[in-house]
Amino acid sequence: MSPQETELFSAIRPVVAALQECDVAYYVCGSVASGVFGEPRQTLDADIVAALWGRHVGPLVSRLSCDYYVDEPMILRAIEHQSSFNLIHLATMVKVDVYVSWRSDFARSQFGRRVRANISTETPLEIYLASAEDTILSKLDWYRQGGSVSDRQWRDVLGVLKVQAGALDRAYLRDWAARLNLTDLLRRAIDDAGLPPDS
């Protein structure tokens, strides 16, 4: 494991522990999830989706404030607006972006399909990850929102498609791609990954 990966998981571990202690449902997504399901790449930050409510904020801040830069008003705003806030791990300066999302149908679906995984580190880390299908869909959405120009996001999508291939739930991908207006991007990604066309 590279020093960057060691720092990344050192920054994730206390956040995950604090969320679990506060009984907050969460899952790790973004490049960490795509690296587990697809082709790993170096990344300097982590993305976590959490079903945070106001009652969680005080206990969460008290658990994290010694090791992270934490902005409590920013957390409260993120809860109110279903947006995001970040935590800076002081020992490594790794940024952990936390997205507060649980109101939409897609958000609820992702929470229902999250998977438990043991990340192989010097000290094993057991976390919840977004499913492979939801990782693909979310990254396609981020790719589109970024103007469809991010090579990193596109490579992450192709990596998950290639590695998971026959294990993917194509019906789920088709259904949510249609609901999220991602059908054309999904078809293009499947083609670029060299997989059989979706039926």
C-alpha positions as CSV (number, residue, x, y, z in Angstrom):
1,M,0.0,0.0,0.0
2,S,1.4,3.4,-1.0
3,P,1.9,6.2,1.7
4,Q,-1.0,8.1,0.0
5,E,-3.4,5.1,0.5
6,T,-2.2,4.7,4.1
7,E,-3.0,8.3,4.8
8,L,-6.4,8.1,3.0
9,F,-7.5,5.1,5.1
10,S,-6.1,6.7,8.3
11,A,-8.4,9.7,7.6
12,I,-11.4,7.5,6.8
13,R,-11.2,5.2,9.8
14,P,-12.1,7.6,12.6
15,V,-15.0,9.2,10.5
16,V,-16.5,5.8,9.9
17,A,-16.1,4.8,13.6
18,A,-17.7,8.1,14.7
19,L,-20.7,7.6,12.3
20,Q,-21.2,4.1,13.6
21,E,-21.0,5.2,17.2
22,C,-23.6,7.9,16.5
23,D,-25.8,5.3,14.8
24,V,-25.6,7.1,11.4
25,A,-26.2,5.1,8.3
26,Y,-23.4,5.8,5.7
27,Y,-21.5,4.4,2.8
28,V,-18.2,5.2,1.2
29,C,-18.5,6.0,-2.5
30,G,-16.4,7.9,-5.1
31,S,-12.9,6.8,-6.1
32,V,-12.5,4.6,-3.0
33,A,-15.5,2.5,-4.0
34,S,-14.6,2.4,-7.7
35,G,-11.1,1.3,-6.7
36,V,-12.5,-1.6,-4.7
37,F,-14.9,-2.7,-7.5
38,G,-12.8,-1.7,-10.5
39,E,-9.3,-0.5,-11.1
40,P,-7.6,1.3,-8.2
41,R,-6.1,4.7,-8.8
42,Q,-4.4,7.2,-6.5
43,T,-6.7,9.6,-4.8
44,L,-6.1,12.1,-2.1
45,D,-9.7,12.5,-0.7
46,A,-12.6,10.3,0.3
47,D,-16.4,10.6,-0.3
48,I,-18.9,9.4,2.2
49,V,-22.7,9.6,2.0
50,A,-24.4,9.8,5.4
51,A,-28.0,10.0,6.6
52,L,-27.4,12.7,9.1
53,W,-30.0,14.4,11.2
54,G,-29.6,17.4,13.5
55,R,-29.5,15.2,16.6
56,H,-26.3,13.6,15.3
57,V,-24.3,16.8,15.0
58,G,-23.2,17.5,18.6
59,P,-22.1,13.9,19.3
60,L,-20.4,13.7,15.9
61,V,-18.5,16.9,16.3
62,S,-17.4,16.0,19.8
63,R,-15.9,12.7,18.5
64,L,-14.1,14.2,15.6
65,S,-13.0,17.7,16.7
66,C,-9.7,16.6,18.2
67,D,-8.5,15.0,15.0
68,Y,-10.3,17.0,12.3
69,Y,-11.1,20.5,11.2
70,V,-14.8,20.5,11.7
71,D,-17.2,23.3,10.9
72,E,-20.4,22.6,12.9
73,P,-22.6,25.3,11.1
74,M,-21.5,23.9,7.8
75,I,-22.7,20.4,8.9
76,L,-26.1,21.9,10.0
77,R,-26.5,23.7,6.6
78,A,-25.7,20.5,4.8
79,I,-28.4,18.7,6.7
80,E,-30.9,21.4,6.0
81,H,-30.1,21.6,2.2
82,Q,-29.1,17.9,1.6
83,S,-25.7,19.1,0.5
84,S,-22.2,18.4,1.6
85,F,-19.5,19.4,4.1
86,N,-15.9,18.5,4.5
87,L,-13.7,17.3,7.3
88,I,-9.9,17.8,7.2
89,H,-7.8,15.2,8.9
90,L,-5.2,17.2,10.8
91,A,-2.5,14.5,10.9
92,T,-2.5,14.0,7.1
93,M,-4.5,17.0,5.7
94,V,-6.6,14.5,3.8
95,K,-10.1,15.8,3.0
96,V,-13.2,13.7,3.6
97,D,-16.2,15.0,1.8
98,V,-19.5,14.0,3.5
99,Y,-22.7,14.2,1.4
100,V,-25.9,14.4,3.4
101,S,-28.4,12.6,1.2
102,W,-31.4,10.5,2.1
103,R,-34.5,12.2,0.7
104,S,-34.6,11.1,-2.9
105,D,-35.7,7.8,-4.2
106,F,-32.2,7.1,-5.6
107,A,-30.6,8.0,-2.3
108,R,-32.8,5.6,-0.5
109,S,-32.1,2.9,-3.1
110,Q,-28.3,3.3,-2.6
111,F,-28.6,3.0,1.1
112,G,-30.7,-0.2,0.7
113,R,-28.0,-1.7,-1.6
114,R,-24.8,-0.7,0.2
115,V,-22.4,-3.6,0.8
116,R,-20.1,-4.4,3.7
117,A,-16.5,-4.8,2.7
118,N,-13.2,-5.4,4.4
119,I,-10.6,-3.1,2.9
120,S,-7.1,-4.7,2.9
121,T,-4.9,-2.3,4.8
122,E,-2.1,-2.7,7.4
123,T,-5.0,-2.7,9.9
124,P,-8.1,-4.2,8.3
125,L,-10.9,-1.7,7.9
126,E,-14.5,-2.9,7.5
127,I,-16.8,-0.3,6.0
128,Y,-20.0,0.1,4.0
129,L,-19.5,0.8,0.3
130,A,-21.9,2.0,-2.4
131,S,-22.7,-1.0,-4.6
132,A,-20.9,-1.5,-7.8
133,E,-24.0,-0.5,-9.8
134,D,-24.6,2.6,-7.7
135,T,-20.9,3.5,-8.1
136,I,-21.3,3.4,-11.8
137,L,-24.5,5.5,-11.8
138,S,-23.1,8.1,-9.4
139,K,-19.9,8.5,-11.4
140,L,-21.8,8.8,-14.6
141,D,-23.9,11.5,-13.0
142,W,-20.8,13.3,-11.7
143,Y,-19.3,13.0,-15.2
144,R,-22.3,14.6,-16.8
145,Q,-22.5,17.4,-14.2
146,G,-18.9,18.1,-14.8
147,G,-19.5,18.7,-18.5
148,S,-18.7,15.2,-19.6
149,V,-15.0,16.0,-19.7
150,S,-13.5,14.2,-16.7
151,D,-11.2,11.4,-17.9
152,R,-10.8,10.2,-14.3
153,Q,-14.5,9.7,-13.7
154,W,-14.9,8.0,-17.1
155,R,-11.9,5.7,-16.4
156,D,-13.4,4.8,-13.0
157,V,-16.7,3.9,-14.6
158,L,-15.0,1.7,-17.3
159,G,-12.8,0.0,-14.6
160,V,-15.9,-1.1,-12.6
161,L,-17.7,-2.3,-15.7
162,K,-14.7,-4.3,-16.9
163,V,-13.9,-5.9,-13.6
164,Q,-17.5,-6.6,-12.5
165,A,-18.8,-7.4,-16.0
166,G,-21.1,-10.4,-15.6
167,A,-21.7,-9.8,-11.9
168,L,-23.5,-6.5,-12.6
169,D,-27.3,-6.1,-12.3
170,R,-28.0,-4.8,-15.8
171,A,-31.7,-4.4,-15.1
172,Y,-31.0,-2.1,-12.1
173,L,-28.5,-0.1,-14.2
174,R,-31.0,0.3,-17.0
175,D,-33.8,1.3,-14.7
176,W,-31.9,3.9,-12.8
177,A,-30.0,5.2,-15.8
178,A,-33.4,5.9,-17.4
179,R,-34.7,7.7,-14.3
180,L,-31.5,9.8,-14.0
181,N,-31.3,10.6,-17.7
182,L,-28.1,8.7,-18.0
183,T,-29.1,6.0,-20.6
184,D,-26.9,7.4,-23.4
185,L,-23.9,7.6,-21.1
186,L,-24.4,4.1,-19.8
187,R,-24.7,2.7,-23.3
188,R,-21.5,4.5,-24.3
189,A,-19.6,3.3,-21.2
190,I,-20.7,-0.3,-21.8
191,D,-19.5,0.0,-25.4
192,D,-16.2,1.6,-24.4
193,A,-15.6,-1.1,-21.8
194,G,-15.9,-3.7,-24.5
195,L,-19.0,-5.4,-22.9
196,P,-21.9,-6.9,-24.9
197,P,-24.5,-4.2,-25.6
198,D,-27.3,-3.8,-23.1
199,S,-30.5,-5.4,-24.2
